[in-house]
Amino acid sequence: MNLEFEAKVADIASALQVIMIEADVTNSPTTPELKAELESLAAKIAAGYELPDINKRPGIAATRSAYKAFGKEPNRYRPSCEAMCRRIVKGMGLYYINNLVDLINVLSIASGYSIGGFDADKIEGDTLCLGVGREGEPFEGIGRGELNIHCLPVYRDAIGGIGTPTSDNERTKLDLDTTRLLMCINIYGEEMPAHETEALAIDLLTRHAAARNIKVTHHHVN
């Protein structure tokens, strides 16, 4: 999968790095082992942060700053990592989807980055373009219905938007039939070093999704 950047993204988010990971995978309902890993991480977040501290995590703060620069209010359209960490600290409990989704959640919470997870077989074409959402642009967020992506950074394939740091699109979502994964790790400002994030991603994919034929590419907006 190739990645291109719109000029506006390059102008506004000049420090952006994207780690793209492609792999053949085997998905399953969330296993007890992965649930335990997610619960252990959530306990560390709950013990280590008060609610006002969440948006000060460097990865989250950088993503929020990018939202503001693009013209989006981050308190109304929170990056997914921030939303998950707030849920944990508020004691609202965890929820489980499937192994692929939940291992991405582990990676996101641990690293501070919002991460797109896509069924690669549902993506149209061989190139994604990271741009900025347009007024009235259609986008069906997973479990959210129609999402206003105007001024949000958005990955588009040949026919439209598939992911933002707030929510991915129903059209390309990961389900139990997914056999080819595309993961996009959005680093608007570094918290966990990129090489550590990549290593953790590969470890999680290998242990929880039997990942093979793994391909990693690093993209810098400038």
Contacts in CASP RR format, 6 or more apart in sequence:
PFRMAT RR
TARGET T0000
AUTHOR 0000-0000-0000
METHOD contacts of the structure
MODEL  1
MNLEFEAKVADIASALQVIMIEADVTNSPTTPELKAELESLAAKIAAGYE
LPDINKRPGIAATRSAYKAFGKEPNRYRPSCEAMCRRIVKGMGLYYINNL
VDLINVLSIASGYSIGGFDADKIEGDTLCLGVGREGEPFEGIGRGELNIH
CLPVYRDAIGGIGTPTSDNERTKLDLDTTRLLMCINIYGEEMPAHETEAL
AIDLLTRHAAARNIKVTHHHVN
1 20 0 8 1.000
1 22 0 8 1.000
1 120 0 8 1.000
1 123 0 8 1.000
1 126 0 8 1.000
1 127 0 8 1.000
1 128 0 8 1.000
1 182 0 8 1.000
2 126 0 8 1.000
2 127 0 8 1.000
2 128 0 8 1.000
3 18 0 8 1.000
3 20 0 8 1.000
3 127 0 8 1.000
3 128 0 8 1.000
3 129 0 8 1.000
3 130 0 8 1.000
3 217 0 8 1.000
3 219 0 8 1.000
4 127 0 8 1.000
4 128 0 8 1.000
4 129 0 8 1.000
4 130 0 8 1.000
5 16 0 8 1.000
5 129 0 8 1.000
5 130 0 8 1.000
5 131 0 8 1.000
5 219 0 8 1.000
5 221 0 8 1.000
6 129 0 8 1.000
6 130 0 8 1.000
6 131 0 8 1.000
6 132 0 8 1.000
8 70 0 8 1.000
8 131 0 8 1.000
8 132 0 8 1.000
9 16 0 8 1.000
9 130 0 8 1.000
9 131 0 8 1.000
9 132 0 8 1.000
9 153 0 8 1.000
9 221 0 8 1.000
10 221 0 8 1.000
10 222 0 8 1.000
12 66 0 8 1.000
12 69 0 8 1.000
12 70 0 8 1.000
13 66 0 8 1.000
13 69 0 8 1.000
13 153 0 8 1.000
13 188 0 8 1.000
13 221 0 8 1.000
14 221 0 8 1.000
14 222 0 8 1.000
15 62 0 8 1.000
15 188 0 8 1.000
15 189 0 8 1.000
15 221 0 8 1.000
16 66 0 8 1.000
16 186 0 8 1.000
16 187 0 8 1.000
16 188 0 8 1.000
16 189 0 8 1.000
16 220 0 8 1.000
16 221 0 8 1.000
17 187 0 8 1.000
17 189 0 8 1.000
17 190 0 8 1.000
17 194 0 8 1.000
17 218 0 8 1.000
17 219 0 8 1.000
17 220 0 8 1.000
17 221 0 8 1.000
18 130 0 8 1.000
18 184 0 8 1.000
18 185 0 8 1.000
18 186 0 8 1.000
18 187 0 8 1.000
18 218 0 8 1.000
18 219 0 8 1.000
18 221 0 8 1.000
19 183 0 8 1.000
19 184 0 8 1.000
19 185 0 8 1.000
19 187 0 8 1.000
19 194 0 8 1.000
19 197 0 8 1.000
19 198 0 8 1.000
19 201 0 8 1.000
19 216 0 8 1.000
19 217 0 8 1.000
19 218 0 8 1.000
19 219 0 8 1.000
20 182 0 8 1.000
20 183 0 8 1.000
20 184 0 8 1.000
20 185 0 8 1.000
20 216 0 8 1.000
20 217 0 8 1.000
20 218 0 8 1.000
20 219 0 8 1.000
21 181 0 8 1.000
21 182 0 8 1.000
21 183 0 8 1.000
21 185 0 8 1.000
21 198 0 8 1.000
21 201 0 8 1.000
21 202 0 8 1.000
21 205 0 8 1.000
21 214 0 8 1.000
21 215 0 8 1.000
21 216 0 8 1.000
22 120 0 8 1.000
22 180 0 8 1.000
22 181 0 8 1.000
22 182 0 8 1.000
22 183 0 8 1.000
22 213 0 8 1.000
22 214 0 8 1.000
22 215 0 8 1.000
23 180 0 8 1.000
23 181 0 8 1.000
23 183 0 8 1.000
23 205 0 8 1.000
23 209 0 8 1.000
23 211 0 8 1.000
23 212 0 8 1.000
23 213 0 8 1.000
23 214 0 8 1.000
23 215 0 8 1.000
24 179 0 8 1.000
24 180 0 8 1.000
24 181 0 8 1.000
24 211 0 8 1.000
24 212 0 8 1.000
24 213 0 8 1.000
25 100 0 8 1.000
25 178 0 8 1.000
25 179 0 8 1.000
25 180 0 8 1.000
25 181 0 8 1.000
25 205 0 8 1.000
25 209 0 8 1.000
25 210 0 8 1.000
25 211 0 8 1.000
26 179 0 8 1.000
26 209 0 8 1.000
26 210 0 8 1.000
27 98 0 8 1.000
27 99 0 8 1.000
27 100 0 8 1.000
27 174 0 8 1.000
27 175 0 8 1.000
27 176 0 8 1.000
27 177 0 8 1.000
27 178 0 8 1.000
27 179 0 8 1.000
27 209 0 8 1.000
28 98 0 8 1.000
28 99 0 8 1.000
28 176 0 8 1.000
29 98 0 8 1.000
29 99 0 8 1.000
29 176 0 8 1.000
30 96 0 8 1.000
30 97 0 8 1.000
30 98 0 8 1.000
30 99 0 8 1.000
30 102 0 8 1.000
31 99 0 8 1.000
31 208 0 8 1.000
33 207 0 8 1.000
33 208 0 8 1.000
34 99 0 8 1.000
34 102 0 8 1.000
34 103 0 8 1.000
34 106 0 8 1.000
34 208 0 8 1.000
35 94 0 8 1.000
35 96 0 8 1.000
35 102 0 8 1.000
37 106 0 8 1.000
38 94 0 8 1.000
38 96 0 8 1.000
38 102 0 8 1.000
38 105 0 8 1.000
38 106 0 8 1.000
38 109 0 8 1.000
39 94 0 8 1.000
41 106 0 8 1.000
41 109 0 8 1.000
41 110 0 8 1.000
42 88 0 8 1.000
42 93 0 8 1.000
42 94 0 8 1.000
42 109 0 8 1.000
45 85 0 8 1.000
45 88 0 8 1.000
45 89 0 8 1.000
45 109 0 8 1.000
46 88 0 8 1.000
46 89 0 8 1.000
46 91 0 8 1.000
49 57 0 8 1.000
49 85 0 8 1.000
49 89 0 8 1.000
50 89 0 8 1.000
51 86 0 8 1.000
51 89 0 8 1.000
51 90 0 8 1.000
54 60 0 8 1.000
54 82 0 8 1.000
54 85 0 8 1.000
54 86 0 8 1.000
54 89 0 8 1.000
55 61 0 8 1.000
55 64 0 8 1.000
55 74 0 8 1.000
55 82 0 8 1.000
57 85 0 8 1.000
57 112 0 8 1.000
57 191 0 8 1.000
58 112 0 8 1.000
58 189 0 8 1.000
58 190 0 8 1.000
58 191 0 8 1.000
59 81 0 8 1.000
59 111 0 8 1.000
59 112 0 8 1.000
59 113 0 8 1.000
59 187 0 8 1.000
59 188 0 8 1.000
59 189 0 8 1.000
59 190 0 8 1.000
59 191 0 8 1.000
60 79 0 8 1.000
60 81 0 8 1.000
60 82 0 8 1.000
60 85 0 8 1.000
60 112 0 8 1.000
60 191 0 8 1.000
62 187 0 8 1.000
62 188 0 8 1.000
62 189 0 8 1.000
62 190 0 8 1.000
62 191 0 8 1.000
63 74 0 8 1.000
63 79 0 8 1.000
63 81 0 8 1.000
63 82 0 8 1.000
63 113 0 8 1.000
63 114 0 8 1.000
63 165 0 8 1.000
63 186 0 8 1.000
63 188 0 8 1.000
63 189 0 8 1.000
64 74 0 8 1.000
64 79 0 8 1.000
64 82 0 8 1.000
65 188 0 8 1.000
66 153 0 8 1.000
66 188 0 8 1.000
67 73 0 8 1.000
67 74 0 8 1.000
67 77 0 8 1.000
67 79 0 8 1.000
67 151 0 8 1.000
67 152 0 8 1.000
67 153 0 8 1.000
67 165 0 8 1.000
68 74 0 8 1.000
70 132 0 8 1.000
70 151 0 8 1.000
70 152 0 8 1.000
70 153 0 8 1.000
71 151 0 8 1.000
72 150 0 8 1.000
72 151 0 8 1.000
72 152 0 8 1.000
74 82 0 8 1.000
77 148 0 8 1.000
77 152 0 8 1.000
77 166 0 8 1.000
78 86 0 8 1.000
78 166 0 8 1.000
79 114 0 8 1.000
79 165 0 8 1.000
79 166 0 8 1.000
80 108 0 8 1.000
80 114 0 8 1.000
80 115 0 8 1.000
80 165 0 8 1.000
80 166 0 8 1.000
80 167 0 8 1.000
81 108 0 8 1.000
81 109 0 8 1.000
81 111 0 8 1.000
81 112 0 8 1.000
81 113 0 8 1.000
81 114 0 8 1.000
81 115 0 8 1.000
81 165 0 8 1.000
82 114 0 8 1.000
83 166 0 8 1.000
84 105 0 8 1.000
84 108 0 8 1.000
84 109 0 8 1.000
85 109 0 8 1.000
85 112 0 8 1.000
87 93 0 8 1.000
88 94 0 8 1.000
88 109 0 8 1.000
96 102 0 8 1.000
97 174 0 8 1.000
98 174 0 8 1.000
98 175 0 8 1.000
98 176 0 8 1.000
99 208 0 8 1.000
99 209 0 8 1.000
100 117 0 8 1.000
100 174 0 8 1.000
100 178 0 8 1.000
100 181 0 8 1.000
100 209 0 8 1.000
101 117 0 8 1.000
101 174 0 8 1.000
103 204 0 8 1.000
103 205 0 8 1.000
103 208 0 8 1.000
103 209 0 8 1.000
104 115 0 8 1.000
104 116 0 8 1.000
104 117 0 8 1.000
104 183 0 8 1.000
106 204 0 8 1.000
107 113 0 8 1.000
107 115 0 8 1.000
107 185 0 8 1.000
107 197 0 8 1.000
107 200 0 8 1.000
107 201 0 8 1.000
107 204 0 8 1.000
108 114 0 8 1.000
108 115 0 8 1.000
110 192 0 8 1.000
110 200 0 8 1.000
111 185 0 8 1.000
111 191 0 8 1.000
111 192 0 8 1.000
111 197 0 8 1.000
111 200 0 8 1.000
112 191 0 8 1.000
112 192 0 8 1.000
113 185 0 8 1.000
113 186 0 8 1.000
113 187 0 8 1.000
113 191 0 8 1.000
113 192 0 8 1.000
113 197 0 8 1.000
114 165 0 8 1.000
114 166 0 8 1.000
114 186 0 8 1.000
115 183 0 8 1.000
115 184 0 8 1.000
115 185 0 8 1.000
115 186 0 8 1.000
116 155 0 8 1.000
116 163 0 8 1.000
116 165 0 8 1.000
116 168 0 8 1.000
116 183 0 8 1.000
116 184 0 8 1.000
116 185 0 8 1.000
116 186 0 8 1.000
117 168 0 8 1.000
117 174 0 8 1.000
117 181 0 8 1.000
117 182 0 8 1.000
117 183 0 8 1.000
117 184 0 8 1.000
118 162 0 8 1.000
118 163 0 8 1.000
118 168 0 8 1.000
118 172 0 8 1.000
118 173 0 8 1.000
118 174 0 8 1.000
118 181 0 8 1.000
118 182 0 8 1.000
118 183 0 8 1.000
118 184 0 8 1.000
119 172 0 8 1.000
119 173 0 8 1.000
119 174 0 8 1.000
119 175 0 8 1.000
119 178 0 8 1.000
119 180 0 8 1.000
119 181 0 8 1.000
119 182 0 8 1.000
120 180 0 8 1.000
120 181 0 8 1.000
120 182 0 8 1.000
121 178 0 8 1.000
121 179 0 8 1.000
121 180 0 8 1.000
122 171 0 8 1.000
122 172 0 8 1.000
122 173 0 8 1.000
123 157 0 8 1.000
123 162 0 8 1.000
123 172 0 8 1.000
123 182 0 8 1.000
124 157 0 8 1.000
124 158 0 8 1.000
124 159 0 8 1.000
124 160 0 8 1.000
125 157 0 8 1.000
125 158 0 8 1.000
127 157 0 8 1.000
127 158 0 8 1.000
128 155 0 8 1.000
128 156 0 8 1.000
128 157 0 8 1.000
128 162 0 8 1.000
128 184 0 8 1.000
129 155 0 8 1.000
129 156 0 8 1.000
130 153 0 8 1.000
130 154 0 8 1.000
130 155 0 8 1.000
130 156 0 8 1.000
131 153 0 8 1.000
131 154 0 8 1.000
131 155 0 8 1.000
131 156 0 8 1.000
132 151 0 8 1.000
132 152 0 8 1.000
132 153 0 8 1.000
132 154 0 8 1.000
133 149 0 8 1.000
133 150 0 8 1.000
133 151 0 8 1.000
133 152 0 8 1.000
133 153 0 8 1.000
133 154 0 8 1.000
134 150 0 8 1.000
135 150 0 8 1.000
136 148 0 8 1.000
136 150 0 8 1.000
137 149 0 8 1.000
137 150 0 8 1.000
137 154 0 8 1.000
137 161 0 8 1.000
138 146 0 8 1.000
139 146 0 8 1.000
139 147 0 8 1.000
139 149 0 8 1.000
139 154 0 8 1.000
139 161 0 8 1.000
139 163 0 8 1.000
139 164 0 8 1.000
139 169 0 8 1.000
140 146 0 8 1.000
140 147 0 8 1.000
140 169 0 8 1.000
140 170 0 8 1.000
140 171 0 8 1.000
141 147 0 8 1.000
141 167 0 8 1.000
141 168 0 8 1.000
141 169 0 8 1.000
141 170 0 8 1.000
142 167 0 8 1.000
142 168 0 8 1.000
142 169 0 8 1.000
142 170 0 8 1.000
142 173 0 8 1.000
143 167 0 8 1.000
143 170 0 8 1.000
144 167 0 8 1.000
145 170 0 8 1.000
147 164 0 8 1.000
147 166 0 8 1.000
147 167 0 8 1.000
149 161 0 8 1.000
149 164 0 8 1.000
149 166 0 8 1.000
152 164 0 8 1.000
152 165 0 8 1.000
152 166 0 8 1.000
153 164 0 8 1.000
153 165 0 8 1.000
153 186 0 8 1.000
154 161 0 8 1.000
154 163 0 8 1.000
154 164 0 8 1.000
155 161 0 8 1.000
155 162 0 8 1.000
155 163 0 8 1.000
155 164 0 8 1.000
155 184 0 8 1.000
156 162 0 8 1.000
157 172 0 8 1.000
161 169 0 8 1.000
162 168 0 8 1.000
162 169 0 8 1.000
162 171 0 8 1.000
162 172 0 8 1.000
163 169 0 8 1.000
163 172 0 8 1.000
165 186 0 8 1.000
174 181 0 8 1.000
181 205 0 8 1.000
181 209 0 8 1.000
181 211 0 8 1.000
183 201 0 8 1.000
185 197 0 8 1.000
185 198 0 8 1.000
185 201 0 8 1.000
187 194 0 8 1.000
187 197 0 8 1.000
192 200 0 8 1.000
194 218 0 8 1.000
198 216 0 8 1.000
202 211 0 8 1.000
202 214 0 8 1.000
202 216 0 8 1.000
205 211 0 8 1.000
205 214 0 8 1.000
END
